[in-house]
Amino acid sequence: RFLIQTQFISAELMEDQLLLLLRSLERKIVSQQLKLVRTQITLGSYEGGDGNRPFCVDARLLSFPLVTEQGLTMDLVKMSGVQLWADGTAVPRDQPFEAVAALYVALYVLNLLSG
């Protein structure tokens, strides 16, 4: 009999993030936010190294009809540990993979349900 032990790191969204997600849902920008966060995860920027290397995302994913929507999105991602700039530059802080993954799951589910 073998006992396999796995380490599961759980990240939860903060209350402020949940409020921003609600605003995103109301403004119908969840789909675009999901694409942005998916890009962050699939870039592999969290693999290897110290995980704090700057990387770039497609700046078009940060292009919203209203500036407030862009700010809302940048704040949401920043709360997950990644600083974003309008030009697409992103800088992870403090090994944010788990927090970004939690945000991705929340956006994915919201997008699926609102779809």
Phi and psi in radians as a Rosetta constraint file:
Dihedral C 1 N 2 CA 2 C 2 CIRCULARHARMONIC -1.935 0.35
Dihedral N 2 CA 2 C 2 N 3 CIRCULARHARMONIC 2.418 0.35
Dihedral C 2 N 3 CA 3 C 3 CIRCULARHARMONIC -1.876 0.35
Dihedral N 3 CA 3 C 3 N 4 CIRCULARHARMONIC 1.992 0.35
Dihedral C 3 N 4 CA 4 C 4 CIRCULARHARMONIC -1.732 0.35
Dihedral N 4 CA 4 C 4 N 5 CIRCULARHARMONIC 2.135 0.35
Dihedral C 4 N 5 CA 5 C 5 CIRCULARHARMONIC -1.908 0.35
Dihedral N 5 CA 5 C 5 N 6 CIRCULARHARMONIC 2.270 0.35
Dihedral C 5 N 6 CA 6 C 6 CIRCULARHARMONIC -2.095 0.35
Dihedral N 6 CA 6 C 6 N 7 CIRCULARHARMONIC 2.630 0.35
Dihedral C 6 N 7 CA 7 C 7 CIRCULARHARMONIC -1.743 0.35
Dihedral N 7 CA 7 C 7 N 8 CIRCULARHARMONIC 2.158 0.35
Dihedral C 7 N 8 CA 8 C 8 CIRCULARHARMONIC -1.992 0.35
Dihedral N 8 CA 8 C 8 N 9 CIRCULARHARMONIC 2.043 0.35
Dihedral C 8 N 9 CA 9 C 9 CIRCULARHARMONIC -1.722 0.35
Dihedral N 9 CA 9 C 9 N 10 CIRCULARHARMONIC 2.077 0.35
Dihedral C 9 N 10 CA 10 C 10 CIRCULARHARMONIC -1.828 0.35
Dihedral N 10 CA 10 C 10 N 11 CIRCULARHARMONIC 2.298 0.35
Dihedral C 10 N 11 CA 11 C 11 CIRCULARHARMONIC -2.092 0.35
Dihedral N 11 CA 11 C 11 N 12 CIRCULARHARMONIC 2.393 0.35
Dihedral C 11 N 12 CA 12 C 12 CIRCULARHARMONIC -1.991 0.35
Dihedral N 12 CA 12 C 12 N 13 CIRCULARHARMONIC 2.679 0.35
Dihedral C 12 N 13 CA 13 C 13 CIRCULARHARMONIC -1.416 0.35
Dihedral N 13 CA 13 C 13 N 14 CIRCULARHARMONIC 2.538 0.35
Dihedral C 13 N 14 CA 14 C 14 CIRCULARHARMONIC -1.368 0.35
Dihedral N 14 CA 14 C 14 N 15 CIRCULARHARMONIC 2.787 0.35
Dihedral C 14 N 15 CA 15 C 15 CIRCULARHARMONIC -1.006 0.35
Dihedral N 15 CA 15 C 15 N 16 CIRCULARHARMONIC -0.691 0.35
Dihedral C 15 N 16 CA 16 C 16 CIRCULARHARMONIC -1.095 0.35
Dihedral N 16 CA 16 C 16 N 17 CIRCULARHARMONIC -0.637 0.35
Dihedral C 16 N 17 CA 17 C 17 CIRCULARHARMONIC -1.151 0.35
Dihedral N 17 CA 17 C 17 N 18 CIRCULARHARMONIC -0.698 0.35
Dihedral C 17 N 18 CA 18 C 18 CIRCULARHARMONIC -1.089 0.35
Dihedral N 18 CA 18 C 18 N 19 CIRCULARHARMONIC -0.686 0.35
Dihedral C 18 N 19 CA 19 C 19 CIRCULARHARMONIC -1.143 0.35
Dihedral N 19 CA 19 C 19 N 20 CIRCULARHARMONIC -0.697 0.35
Dihedral C 19 N 20 CA 20 C 20 CIRCULARHARMONIC -1.169 0.35
Dihedral N 20 CA 20 C 20 N 21 CIRCULARHARMONIC -0.620 0.35
Dihedral C 20 N 21 CA 21 C 21 CIRCULARHARMONIC -1.124 0.35
Dihedral N 21 CA 21 C 21 N 22 CIRCULARHARMONIC -0.679 0.35
Dihedral C 21 N 22 CA 22 C 22 CIRCULARHARMONIC -1.098 0.35
Dihedral N 22 CA 22 C 22 N 23 CIRCULARHARMONIC -0.768 0.35
Dihedral C 22 N 23 CA 23 C 23 CIRCULARHARMONIC -1.101 0.35
Dihedral N 23 CA 23 C 23 N 24 CIRCULARHARMONIC -0.667 0.35
Dihedral C 23 N 24 CA 24 C 24 CIRCULARHARMONIC -1.104 0.35
Dihedral N 24 CA 24 C 24 N 25 CIRCULARHARMONIC -0.731 0.35
Dihedral C 24 N 25 CA 25 C 25 CIRCULARHARMONIC -1.093 0.35
Dihedral N 25 CA 25 C 25 N 26 CIRCULARHARMONIC -0.769 0.35
Dihedral C 25 N 26 CA 26 C 26 CIRCULARHARMONIC -1.087 0.35
Dihedral N 26 CA 26 C 26 N 27 CIRCULARHARMONIC -0.642 0.35
Dihedral C 26 N 27 CA 27 C 27 CIRCULARHARMONIC -1.515 0.35
Dihedral N 27 CA 27 C 27 N 28 CIRCULARHARMONIC -0.046 0.35
Dihedral C 27 N 28 CA 28 C 28 CIRCULARHARMONIC 1.046 0.35
Dihedral N 28 CA 28 C 28 N 29 CIRCULARHARMONIC 0.788 0.35
Dihedral C 28 N 29 CA 29 C 29 CIRCULARHARMONIC -2.047 0.35
Dihedral N 29 CA 29 C 29 N 30 CIRCULARHARMONIC 0.150 0.35
Dihedral C 29 N 30 CA 30 C 30 CIRCULARHARMONIC -1.058 0.35
Dihedral N 30 CA 30 C 30 N 31 CIRCULARHARMONIC -0.711 0.35
Dihedral C 30 N 31 CA 31 C 31 CIRCULARHARMONIC -1.051 0.35
Dihedral N 31 CA 31 C 31 N 32 CIRCULARHARMONIC -0.779 0.35
Dihedral C 31 N 32 CA 32 C 32 CIRCULARHARMONIC -1.201 0.35
Dihedral N 32 CA 32 C 32 N 33 CIRCULARHARMONIC -0.667 0.35
Dihedral C 32 N 33 CA 33 C 33 CIRCULARHARMONIC -1.119 0.35
Dihedral N 33 CA 33 C 33 N 34 CIRCULARHARMONIC -0.676 0.35
Dihedral C 33 N 34 CA 34 C 34 CIRCULARHARMONIC -1.061 0.35
Dihedral N 34 CA 34 C 34 N 35 CIRCULARHARMONIC -0.779 0.35
Dihedral C 34 N 35 CA 35 C 35 CIRCULARHARMONIC -1.052 0.35
Dihedral N 35 CA 35 C 35 N 36 CIRCULARHARMONIC -0.716 0.35
Dihedral C 35 N 36 CA 36 C 36 CIRCULARHARMONIC -1.108 0.35
Dihedral N 36 CA 36 C 36 N 37 CIRCULARHARMONIC -0.851 0.35
Dihedral C 36 N 37 CA 37 C 37 CIRCULARHARMONIC -1.193 0.35
Dihedral N 37 CA 37 C 37 N 38 CIRCULARHARMONIC -0.647 0.35
Dihedral C 37 N 38 CA 38 C 38 CIRCULARHARMONIC -1.042 0.35
Dihedral N 38 CA 38 C 38 N 39 CIRCULARHARMONIC -0.727 0.35
Dihedral C 38 N 39 CA 39 C 39 CIRCULARHARMONIC -1.055 0.35
Dihedral N 39 CA 39 C 39 N 40 CIRCULARHARMONIC -0.735 0.35
Dihedral C 39 N 40 CA 40 C 40 CIRCULARHARMONIC -1.068 0.35
Dihedral N 40 CA 40 C 40 N 41 CIRCULARHARMONIC -0.736 0.35
Dihedral C 40 N 41 CA 41 C 41 CIRCULARHARMONIC -1.252 0.35
Dihedral N 41 CA 41 C 41 N 42 CIRCULARHARMONIC -0.750 0.35
Dihedral C 41 N 42 CA 42 C 42 CIRCULARHARMONIC -1.370 0.35
Dihedral N 42 CA 42 C 42 N 43 CIRCULARHARMONIC -0.237 0.35
Dihedral C 42 N 43 CA 43 C 43 CIRCULARHARMONIC -1.151 0.35
Dihedral N 43 CA 43 C 43 N 44 CIRCULARHARMONIC -0.307 0.35
Dihedral C 43 N 44 CA 44 C 44 CIRCULARHARMONIC 1.265 0.35
Dihedral N 44 CA 44 C 44 N 45 CIRCULARHARMONIC 0.329 0.35
Dihedral C 44 N 45 CA 45 C 45 CIRCULARHARMONIC -1.177 0.35
Dihedral N 45 CA 45 C 45 N 46 CIRCULARHARMONIC -0.230 0.35
Dihedral C 45 N 46 CA 46 C 46 CIRCULARHARMONIC -1.696 0.35
Dihedral N 46 CA 46 C 46 N 47 CIRCULARHARMONIC -0.082 0.35
Dihedral C 46 N 47 CA 47 C 47 CIRCULARHARMONIC -1.558 0.35
Dihedral N 47 CA 47 C 47 N 48 CIRCULARHARMONIC 2.285 0.35
Dihedral C 47 N 48 CA 48 C 48 CIRCULARHARMONIC 1.216 0.35
Dihedral N 48 CA 48 C 48 N 49 CIRCULARHARMONIC 3.028 0.35
Dihedral C 48 N 49 CA 49 C 49 CIRCULARHARMONIC 1.030 0.35
Dihedral N 49 CA 49 C 49 N 50 CIRCULARHARMONIC -2.762 0.35
Dihedral C 49 N 50 CA 50 C 50 CIRCULARHARMONIC -1.596 0.35
Dihedral N 50 CA 50 C 50 N 51 CIRCULARHARMONIC -0.060 0.35
Dihedral C 50 N 51 CA 51 C 51 CIRCULARHARMONIC 1.303 0.35
Dihedral N 51 CA 51 C 51 N 52 CIRCULARHARMONIC 0.107 0.35
Dihedral C 51 N 52 CA 52 C 52 CIRCULARHARMONIC -2.013 0.35
Dihedral N 52 CA 52 C 52 N 53 CIRCULARHARMONIC 0.357 0.35
Dihedral C 52 N 53 CA 53 C 53 CIRCULARHARMONIC -1.401 0.35
Dihedral N 53 CA 53 C 53 N 54 CIRCULARHARMONIC 2.368 0.35
Dihedral C 53 N 54 CA 54 C 54 CIRCULARHARMONIC -1.091 0.35
Dihedral N 54 CA 54 C 54 N 55 CIRCULARHARMONIC 2.618 0.35
Dihedral C 54 N 55 CA 55 C 55 CIRCULARHARMONIC -2.563 0.35
Dihedral N 55 CA 55 C 55 N 56 CIRCULARHARMONIC 3.038 0.35
Dihedral C 55 N 56 CA 56 C 56 CIRCULARHARMONIC -2.111 0.35
Dihedral N 56 CA 56 C 56 N 57 CIRCULARHARMONIC 2.490 0.35
Dihedral C 56 N 57 CA 57 C 57 CIRCULARHARMONIC -1.983 0.35
Dihedral N 57 CA 57 C 57 N 58 CIRCULARHARMONIC 2.855 0.35
Dihedral C 57 N 58 CA 58 C 58 CIRCULARHARMONIC -1.114 0.35
Dihedral N 58 CA 58 C 58 N 59 CIRCULARHARMONIC 1.998 0.35
Dihedral C 58 N 59 CA 59 C 59 CIRCULARHARMONIC -1.045 0.35
Dihedral N 59 CA 59 C 59 N 60 CIRCULARHARMONIC -0.387 0.35
Dihedral C 59 N 60 CA 60 C 60 CIRCULARHARMONIC -1.127 0.35
Dihedral N 60 CA 60 C 60 N 61 CIRCULARHARMONIC -0.449 0.35
Dihedral C 60 N 61 CA 61 C 61 CIRCULARHARMONIC -1.262 0.35
Dihedral N 61 CA 61 C 61 N 62 CIRCULARHARMONIC -0.231 0.35
Dihedral C 61 N 62 CA 62 C 62 CIRCULARHARMONIC -1.774 0.35
Dihedral N 62 CA 62 C 62 N 63 CIRCULARHARMONIC 0.134 0.35
Dihedral C 62 N 63 CA 63 C 63 CIRCULARHARMONIC -1.668 0.35
Dihedral N 63 CA 63 C 63 N 64 CIRCULARHARMONIC 1.935 0.35
Dihedral C 63 N 64 CA 64 C 64 CIRCULARHARMONIC -2.094 0.35
Dihedral N 64 CA 64 C 64 N 65 CIRCULARHARMONIC 2.747 0.35
Dihedral C 64 N 65 CA 65 C 65 CIRCULARHARMONIC -1.001 0.35
Dihedral N 65 CA 65 C 65 N 66 CIRCULARHARMONIC -0.611 0.35
Dihedral C 65 N 66 CA 66 C 66 CIRCULARHARMONIC -2.078 0.35
Dihedral N 66 CA 66 C 66 N 67 CIRCULARHARMONIC 2.486 0.35
Dihedral C 66 N 67 CA 67 C 67 CIRCULARHARMONIC -1.077 0.35
Dihedral N 67 CA 67 C 67 N 68 CIRCULARHARMONIC -0.582 0.35
Dihedral C 67 N 68 CA 68 C 68 CIRCULARHARMONIC -1.108 0.35
Dihedral N 68 CA 68 C 68 N 69 CIRCULARHARMONIC -0.555 0.35
Dihedral C 68 N 69 CA 69 C 69 CIRCULARHARMONIC -1.226 0.35
Dihedral N 69 CA 69 C 69 N 70 CIRCULARHARMONIC -0.653 0.35
Dihedral C 69 N 70 CA 70 C 70 CIRCULARHARMONIC -1.127 0.35
Dihedral N 70 CA 70 C 70 N 71 CIRCULARHARMONIC -0.790 0.35
Dihedral C 70 N 71 CA 71 C 71 CIRCULARHARMONIC -1.086 0.35
Dihedral N 71 CA 71 C 71 N 72 CIRCULARHARMONIC -0.713 0.35
Dihedral C 71 N 72 CA 72 C 72 CIRCULARHARMONIC -1.035 0.35
Dihedral N 72 CA 72 C 72 N 73 CIRCULARHARMONIC -0.792 0.35
Dihedral C 72 N 73 CA 73 C 73 CIRCULARHARMONIC -1.146 0.35
Dihedral N 73 CA 73 C 73 N 74 CIRCULARHARMONIC -0.771 0.35
Dihedral C 73 N 74 CA 74 C 74 CIRCULARHARMONIC -1.133 0.35
Dihedral N 74 CA 74 C 74 N 75 CIRCULARHARMONIC -0.663 0.35
Dihedral C 74 N 75 CA 75 C 75 CIRCULARHARMONIC -1.142 0.35
Dihedral N 75 CA 75 C 75 N 76 CIRCULARHARMONIC -0.733 0.35
Dihedral C 75 N 76 CA 76 C 76 CIRCULARHARMONIC -1.055 0.35
Dihedral N 76 CA 76 C 76 N 77 CIRCULARHARMONIC -0.801 0.35
Dihedral C 76 N 77 CA 77 C 77 CIRCULARHARMONIC -1.217 0.35
Dihedral N 77 CA 77 C 77 N 78 CIRCULARHARMONIC -0.660 0.35
Dihedral C 77 N 78 CA 78 C 78 CIRCULARHARMONIC -1.070 0.35
Dihedral N 78 CA 78 C 78 N 79 CIRCULARHARMONIC -0.650 0.35
Dihedral C 78 N 79 CA 79 C 79 CIRCULARHARMONIC -1.144 0.35
Dihedral N 79 CA 79 C 79 N 80 CIRCULARHARMONIC -0.307 0.35
Dihedral C 79 N 80 CA 80 C 80 CIRCULARHARMONIC -1.639 0.35
Dihedral N 80 CA 80 C 80 N 81 CIRCULARHARMONIC 0.081 0.35
Dihedral C 80 N 81 CA 81 C 81 CIRCULARHARMONIC 1.693 0.35
Dihedral N 81 CA 81 C 81 N 82 CIRCULARHARMONIC 0.292 0.35
Dihedral C 81 N 82 CA 82 C 82 CIRCULARHARMONIC -2.240 0.35
Dihedral N 82 CA 82 C 82 N 83 CIRCULARHARMONIC 2.094 0.35
Dihedral C 82 N 83 CA 83 C 83 CIRCULARHARMONIC -1.470 0.35
Dihedral N 83 CA 83 C 83 N 84 CIRCULARHARMONIC 2.168 0.35
Dihedral C 83 N 84 CA 84 C 84 CIRCULARHARMONIC -1.960 0.35
Dihedral N 84 CA 84 C 84 N 85 CIRCULARHARMONIC 2.553 0.35
Dihedral C 84 N 85 CA 85 C 85 CIRCULARHARMONIC -2.092 0.35
Dihedral N 85 CA 85 C 85 N 86 CIRCULARHARMONIC 2.745 0.35
Dihedral C 85 N 86 CA 86 C 86 CIRCULARHARMONIC -1.028 0.35
Dihedral N 86 CA 86 C 86 N 87 CIRCULARHARMONIC -0.429 0.35
Dihedral C 86 N 87 CA 87 C 87 CIRCULARHARMONIC -1.412 0.35
Dihedral N 87 CA 87 C 87 N 88 CIRCULARHARMONIC -0.021 0.35
Dihedral C 87 N 88 CA 88 C 88 CIRCULARHARMONIC 1.720 0.35
Dihedral N 88 CA 88 C 88 N 89 CIRCULARHARMONIC -0.081 0.35
Dihedral C 88 N 89 CA 89 C 89 CIRCULARHARMONIC -1.204 0.35
Dihedral N 89 CA 89 C 89 N 90 CIRCULARHARMONIC 2.378 0.35
Dihedral C 89 N 90 CA 90 C 90 CIRCULARHARMONIC -2.354 0.35
Dihedral N 90 CA 90 C 90 N 91 CIRCULARHARMONIC 2.397 0.35
Dihedral C 90 N 91 CA 91 C 91 CIRCULARHARMONIC -2.232 0.35
Dihedral N 91 CA 91 C 91 N 92 CIRCULARHARMONIC 1.951 0.35
Dihedral C 91 N 92 CA 92 C 92 CIRCULARHARMONIC -1.234 0.35
Dihedral N 92 CA 92 C 92 N 93 CIRCULARHARMONIC 2.535 0.35
Dihedral C 92 N 93 CA 93 C 93 CIRCULARHARMONIC -2.178 0.35
Dihedral N 93 CA 93 C 93 N 94 CIRCULARHARMONIC 2.427 0.35
Dihedral C 93 N 94 CA 94 C 94 CIRCULARHARMONIC 0.925 0.35
Dihedral N 94 CA 94 C 94 N 95 CIRCULARHARMONIC 0.869 0.35
Dihedral C 94 N 95 CA 95 C 95 CIRCULARHARMONIC 0.827 0.35
Dihedral N 95 CA 95 C 95 N 96 CIRCULARHARMONIC 1.192 0.35
Dihedral C 95 N 96 CA 96 C 96 CIRCULARHARMONIC -1.450 0.35
Dihedral N 96 CA 96 C 96 N 97 CIRCULARHARMONIC 0.131 0.35
Dihedral C 96 N 97 CA 97 C 97 CIRCULARHARMONIC -0.923 0.35
Dihedral N 97 CA 97 C 97 N 98 CIRCULARHARMONIC -0.830 0.35
Dihedral C 97 N 98 CA 98 C 98 CIRCULARHARMONIC -1.078 0.35
Dihedral N 98 CA 98 C 98 N 99 CIRCULARHARMONIC -0.745 0.35
Dihedral C 98 N 99 CA 99 C 99 CIRCULARHARMONIC -1.167 0.35
Dihedral N 99 CA 99 C 99 N 100 CIRCULARHARMONIC -0.688 0.35
Dihedral C 99 N 100 CA 100 C 100 CIRCULARHARMONIC -1.199 0.35
Dihedral N 100 CA 100 C 100 N 101 CIRCULARHARMONIC -0.667 0.35
Dihedral C 100 N 101 CA 101 C 101 CIRCULARHARMONIC -1.103 0.35
Dihedral N 101 CA 101 C 101 N 102 CIRCULARHARMONIC -0.708 0.35
Dihedral C 101 N 102 CA 102 C 102 CIRCULARHARMONIC -1.109 0.35
Dihedral N 102 CA 102 C 102 N 103 CIRCULARHARMONIC -0.712 0.35
Dihedral C 102 N 103 CA 103 C 103 CIRCULARHARMONIC -1.117 0.35
Dihedral N 103 CA 103 C 103 N 104 CIRCULARHARMONIC -0.735 0.35
Dihedral C 103 N 104 CA 104 C 104 CIRCULARHARMONIC -1.025 0.35
Dihedral N 104 CA 104 C 104 N 105 CIRCULARHARMONIC -0.808 0.35
Dihedral C 104 N 105 CA 105 C 105 CIRCULARHARMONIC -1.072 0.35
Dihedral N 105 CA 105 C 105 N 106 CIRCULARHARMONIC -0.771 0.35
Dihedral C 105 N 106 CA 106 C 106 CIRCULARHARMONIC -1.094 0.35
Dihedral N 106 CA 106 C 106 N 107 CIRCULARHARMONIC -0.778 0.35
Dihedral C 106 N 107 CA 107 C 107 CIRCULARHARMONIC -1.130 0.35
Dihedral N 107 CA 107 C 107 N 108 CIRCULARHARMONIC -0.710 0.35
Dihedral C 107 N 108 CA 108 C 108 CIRCULARHARMONIC -1.047 0.35
Dihedral N 108 CA 108 C 108 N 109 CIRCULARHARMONIC -0.825 0.35
Dihedral C 108 N 109 CA 109 C 109 CIRCULARHARMONIC -1.158 0.35
Dihedral N 109 CA 109 C 109 N 110 CIRCULARHARMONIC -0.777 0.35
Dihedral C 109 N 110 CA 110 C 110 CIRCULARHARMONIC -1.058 0.35
Dihedral N 110 CA 110 C 110 N 111 CIRCULARHARMONIC -0.735 0.35
Dihedral C 110 N 111 CA 111 C 111 CIRCULARHARMONIC -1.128 0.35
Dihedral N 111 CA 111 C 111 N 112 CIRCULARHARMONIC -0.722 0.35
Dihedral C 111 N 112 CA 112 C 112 CIRCULARHARMONIC -1.105 0.35
Dihedral N 112 CA 112 C 112 N 113 CIRCULARHARMONIC -0.785 0.35
Dihedral C 112 N 113 CA 113 C 113 CIRCULARHARMONIC -1.282 0.35
Dihedral N 113 CA 113 C 113 N 114 CIRCULARHARMONIC -0.485 0.35
Dihedral C 113 N 114 CA 114 C 114 CIRCULARHARMONIC -1.604 0.35
Dihedral N 114 CA 114 C 114 N 115 CIRCULARHARMONIC -0.135 0.35
